[in-house]
Amino acid sequence: RDCPAAADQVRRLLVIAEANGGGLPGTSHVADATGVLHAELAELHMRAKDFTAARLHADRAVETLRARAAEGGHTDSPSSIRAVGTRAFIAARGGDLATAADGYR
């Protein structure tokens, strides 16, 4: 329920992941952590009704996770698809229904 405090903790993890080449120490998904943490920040900012920051993090999550999927020869991954859904939901909550509809296609 304390979205600002949770966002601060996720930001700290994001700094660690970025310094570690995209992953968190001790995980097997080396490059996925940065994108997943951006997705988590997007959701936390959305709950706090900071739609601008939520959209920014959602865009970064989609970009990062799709790039990671492309490295494996895929267009999307389960994580990037979830991030696209989060971005569409944030767009809808912010009143941008055209972008939201495009995200759900």
Protein Blocks (a to p, Z undefined) as FASTA:
>chain_A
ZZmlmmmmmmmmmmmmmmnoopaehiablmlmmmmmmmmmmmmmmmnopaklmmmmmmmm
mmmmmmmmmmnopabdfklmmmmmmmmmmmmmnopamlmmmmmZZ
